Amino acid sequence: MSDASGRSERGDALARRRAEAAARVERLRAELGAVRTARGENSDDDEHDPEGATMSQLWSQSSGLLDAAVRELDELDAALARVASGDYGVCRRCGRAIDPARLDARPAAALCIDCARLAG
């Protein structure tokens, strides 16, 4: 596989992951909106409801998942920009090539494993 086709395959895989992450962000935003609406409509003290998660728990969980999904989306956008500029797979800190196995595991990785450990 040539370097250009490898970048193209990585770019395609990143674009698919980005689309999945964007869909997840939208779904989580909708869930958070539903929780916000439910919290506004329900003035009862849900903290003592024995029938499952409280509104506060749902809010906390949904907002945490949304934050993580937005971070992933930002990382994927940055990785796609590196693909476009030809810098994908090059460590942003030391300038060495990022091991392909690391890119398989973390396609949006901007640091080689050694620099990621230092940044830790």
Salt bridges, closest charged atoms under 4 A:
ASP3 OD2 - ARG7 NH1 2.63
GLU26 OE2 - ARG29 NH1 3.30
GLU31 OE2 - ARG27 NH1 2.90
ASP45 OD2 - HIS48 NE2 3.20
GLU72 OE1 - ARG24 NH2 2.32
ASP77 OD1 - ARG18 NE 2.43
ASP104 OD1 - ARG10 NH1 2.84
ASP114 OD2 - ARG96 NH2 3.54
ASP114 OD1 - ARG117 NH1 3.69
